[in-house]
Amino acid sequence: MVWGSRRDVQAELARCRAARARQRAEHAAACAEQQEILAASVGGELHRHLADAYRRSAECHLSSARLQEAYAERMSAWGGDETSRPRFMTCVAEACGTPSAALTLMNADHGQLSVAASDDPSRAAQDLEFVLGEGPAHDASVSGRLVAASGRTIERRWPAFGPALTSLGIHEVLTAPLRTEGSCIGALAVFDPGAGPGTADTLTVVADALTRTVLLGPDADPELYDGADHRDCVQQAAGMLSVQAGCRVQDALALIKARAFADGQAPDAVARRIIDGTLKLAQGS
């Protein structure tokens, strides 16, 4: 598929998803209004509870529509240069009032399954979490609660991750869990979001929209328009290294992470060197 065709297809897909999200938002808002009328006329906690639930659903779908519309606009204006290809996460970051945002999907053990980032600093931050096994996305996923830290608190809360994060020039992080019914599938982190009384509320709404309508739901696209990275390169390198070193894949992955942290490199960079044969690792190295 040539770039023009791909651009047009993805832009139109995003517009269609936005239109359907707006329809769902309007339906939820109408249902909320009906429940509010019933609550006012006959009373009852049930109607008030349903009205609140419908209002939250409408807000969620409206947020999703805005994200899709922003992405459609960016794709329509894209000139075809792969280095400047629009990222869906850029729209997410802007909706949260920051240039830097990252979404991480987690497995049942809270290990990273995939990551999508709006820019290099947010991707570097998630690489650090992947390598070190600690950080705000992990904590938000485990606790199911909003995680916030700034200044020296970052370094105190995460002894390994914190100093590495601040060395990137990041001095504030706010992270919301991606909650589903009875579980948490990951986290949405924003970096240096700036002051604002509604920042946490906005992040929570966007995280809910991503969970319910982008990652899950009838219009789900967990690949985020090809923006999600499952770290296939790292997994391939871990498999090769496990054979070369005669160790378990988990141990090979730990070696890659340790080397990445020691060299100050992204885990993908270390993995590519293993795959192309320019780097040999062994247990104890």
N, C-alpha and C positions, 0 to 999 in steps of 0.2 A: 504493500500500500504506500503510495507516494504521500509526502508530508501534507500536501494540500487536502487530499481526501481524508487522511487521518484527522487533521485539524477540524475539518467540517463535521465529520462523523462524531467526534467527541464533543464538540461544541453543541451540536444538535441534541446529542444524548443528554448532556447536562441541562439544556433548556427544557427538554421533555420531563426530566426528573424534577426540575424546579416547578414546572406547571402542576405536576401531580402532587408535589409537596404542598403547594399553595391550596390546591383543592382539599387536601386532607386537613390543612389548617383551618380553612373556612368551615368545613363540616364539624370539626371539633369545637370551634368557637360557637357555632349555632347550637350544638348540643349543650355547651356550657350555659348559654343564655337560657335555654329551656329549663335546665336544672335550677338556675338562679331564680327564675320566675316561680317554679314550684316551691323552692325553699322560702320565698317571700310570701307565698299565698297559703301554703299548708304547713310550712315549717319542716323540721326534721333534719337530723345530722346527715342522713344518707344523701339527700339532695345537695346539701352544701359540699359534702365530700366529693360527690360526682362532679359538681360544677368545678371544683378546684382541679380535679384530675383532668377534666376536659380542657381547662385553661392551660394547664402545663403541657398537654399534648399539642394544643394549637401553637403554643410558643415554640415547642420543639420542631414541629413541621415548618413553621415560618423561618426559623433559624436555618434549617436544612435547605429550604428554597433559596435563601439569600446566598448560602455557600455555593450552591449549584449555579446560580445566576452569575456570581462573581467569576467562577471558573469558566463558564461559557463565554463571558466577555473577554477574558484573557486568552482563551484558545482561539477565538475569532480574530484577535489582533496579532496572533503569533506569526512570525515571519518564516518559520521552518528551521531555524538554527537550533540544533539539539542542545547546545550549551545554554540556551535561553528558554528552553521548553517550559511552559507554565506548569507549576506544581499545585495540585489541589491544596496541599498543606499551606501554601502561601496565602490562600484565601482564608483558611482556618486561622492562621496567625493574625491576619489583618482584622478578622472579626473579633479577635481577643485583644486587639490593641497593641500588638507587638510584631516585629519582623521575625521573631524566632519562636517556633512551636514544633513540637514533635509528638507523634502518636505512636505508642508501643502496644502491641498485642502480646499477651502473656499466656503461657500454658498453665495447667493446674498447679504446677510447682513454682509459678511466678517467674519462670525463665522466659526470655524474649523469644517470641515466635517471628515477629516481623517489626519493622520500624519504618516510619515515613516522617520526613522532616522538611521544614520550609526553607532552611538555609544551612550553610556549613556549621555555624556555631551550635545550632540545635542538634544537628546530626552528630557532631563531635561529643556533645553531652550524652547522647544516648549510647554512643560507642563506649564511653567511659563506664556507664552503668552496666553494659554488657560485659565488659572486661573485668570490672571490680565486683560485680554482684551486689552493689548497694546504690541507693540513690532515691530521689523522690518518686519516680515512676514505680519502682519496686514497692516503696512504702505505701503509696496510694492504692496500688493493686492489692496488697496484703490487707490493709486496714479498711478499704472501701470508703475512705474519707479524704477530704481535701488536705493536701500537704503544702505548707508554705514555709519558706525560709529565705533569709536575706542576710547580707553582711557576714559577720563572723559566725553567726548561727549555722551557716552552711557548713563551715569547716568543723564546728563542734559536733554537729549532728551526724555527719558522714566523714569519719577521719581519713579515709582514703579518697573517696569521691569528691569531697568538699574542696580540698586544696587544688585538686586537678581541675575542678569546674571553675573556680575563681581565677585560675591561671589562664583560662580562655577569655577572661574579661567579663564573665557573667557574675553578677552580684545579687541576683534575686531569681527565685524560681517558685512557680505556683503550679500545682499539679492536681488534676481532678481524676478520680477513678472512672472507668467506663463500666458502669453498673448495669447488670441485667437482673432478671428475676432470680434472686437467690445466689448470684455469683458476680464475679468481676472479671472482665475479659482483657483488661489492660488499663492504660492511663493516657491522659493528654496533658502534656507539660508545656508551659509557656515560660520564656526566659526574659528577664528584665522587662516585665510588662508595664512598669511605671505606676505612679500613684493614681488612685481612682476608687471611689467607694463602691462602684459596681463591678470592679474587675473580677472578683471571685464569683459573683453571680453570673456574669457573662460567660466565664469559663465553664461553669456548671451547666448552663443552658447549651452551649456549643458541644460540650462533651456528651450531653444527653442526646442531642441531635445526631451526632456522629454515631453513637451506639445504636440508637433505635431506627434510624432511617438511612444511614450510609453504610455502616458495617453490617447491620442486620435489617430485616424488613423486606418488603416486596421489591424495592429498587436497590437492594444491597450491592455494593461494589467494594468489598474488603481490600481490593488491590489499589483503591484510590486513584483510578485512572492511570494505572501502571506506575504509581509512585511508591508502592510498598516494596521494601527490600526484605526478603526472607533469609538473607545472609547465606545464599546458596554457595558462594565462593568459599566462605569460612567452613561450611559443612563439608564441602568437597575436600578441602585441605585437611580437615580433621580426619576424614576417612583415609586419605593417602598416608598421613602421618601415623595413624594407628597401625597400619600395615608395616611401614618402614621401621617404626620404633618397637613394634611388637607389644603395643599397649591398648587399653580400651579406648574407644572413641572419646569418651568423657575425659579421659586423661590427656588425650591428644588435643582436645579443645582447650583444656586448662593450660597446656604448654603454649598454644597459640596466643591465648589471652595474656599470659605472663610475659611473653616476648613482646607483644604489642605495647604493654604498659611500660616495660623496661626501655624499649626503644622510642617511646613517645609517638608510636605510629597507630594508625587505625587498624583494627583487626583484619579488615579486608586487604590492606596493603601487605601485611605479613602473610596472609593466606595466598595471595597471588604469587609471592616469591616461593612459597612451598610448592605450589602447583607447577610453576615454570622451572623448578629445580635449582633455583639460585640460593635457596636457604634450606639447610638441613638442621633439624632439631632432634634432640633425643632427651629422654627423661634425665633430669639432673642438669640440663643445659640452661 
